[in-house]
Amino acid sequence: MADRSPAVRAEGLRKGYGDTAALDGFDLEVPAGTVFGLLGPNGAGKTTAVRVLATLLRPDAGRAEVAGADVVREPERVRAAIGLTGQYASVDELLTGRENLVMFSRLYGLDRGAARRRAGELLADFGLTEAADRYASGYSGGMRRRLDLAVSLIQRPRVLFLDEPTTGLDPRSRLGVWESVRSLVAAGTTVVLTTQYLEEADRLADTVAVIDRGRTLAEGTPDALRSRVGGDRLDVVVRDPADLSATAALLGSALDAPATVHRGEQRISLPAADRLAVLTGAVRALEGSTAAIADIGVRRPSLDEVFLALTGRDADASRPVPA
């Protein structure tokens, strides 16, 4: 029977820096073979959580296991089972991509021949074969990030921690890293991903935990978290703000639903339990209206809205405490 135990589990983790609690009773459970997203702003505790789970920091209280090993009592077992990529690429820019991978492979204990073979495999896996013999100093940000990921996979880790892996990358490079992460999970690696990018969590993570001030505020699939702030909604944007009240009354009556007016955005919102029926009913109701409609559509709540509802602040907010 397959082992169904979680790849990562944390219970009541606490870690303080002076009077600041970076982790304040942090809990986590990550199913094996999935991408788990830790979502929160700077100072939320994401990086501290990863450092504790990767045995780089010792928790003040609580317990955690990674790949079945206790991070405090069995740190060597944990390190043998994990890979870790920090927020910034750590490759040697004075070496080529191939030389970087061979060097790190040798540091991990592979002999010279095995190190070269593993380097070749990883260069191919991450689309770096053509650039293998170029100095890393000439790599783009996305290429350096992929090389950094390749280094973290030399030992074929069961669990890979990615701490804000696309920080500072352009959209095209970010897409390339996302594709690499998907390939890793398809091959059986469990990924724990910290990010401030809500789109990143939405696109990659099977499960998301919203963390703020060192605690997990909510956890679930992106869709489950969206349900915390309500379901789908119909949005109607009018060109003239003078039409807001009358249009809201018309739609509320036609759809038998409460209409909310957002004057700053010249937008009217209504709940949309049945997406097609609500959209069809709204279009029919507006056919006889004199209001000029700029846009109409049914949309789901964004993870930005989820985060704001849970924390009372935007996801890009920050505070001067350890990450």
GILINWO-V851132 format. One record per helix or strand of 3 or more residues. SS is the DSSP state (H for helix, E for strand). FROM is the first residue (numbers start at 1). TO is the last residue. If there is no record, write none. Layout:
ss=SS from=FROM to=TO
ss=SS from=FROM to=TO
This chain:
ss=E from=8 to=17
ss=E from=20 to=30
ss=E from=35 to=39
ss=H from=46 to=53
ss=E from=61 to=66
ss=H from=75 to=81
ss=E from=82 to=85
ss=H from=97 to=107
ss=H from=112 to=125
ss=H from=136 to=138
ss=H from=141 to=152
ss=E from=159 to=163
ss=H from=171 to=186
ss=E from=190 to=195
ss=H from=198 to=204
ss=E from=207 to=212
ss=E from=215 to=220
ss=H from=222 to=229
ss=E from=233 to=238
ss=H from=241 to=255
ss=E from=259 to=262
ss=H from=263 to=265
ss=E from=267 to=271
ss=H from=275 to=286
ss=E from=293 to=299
ss=H from=303 to=311
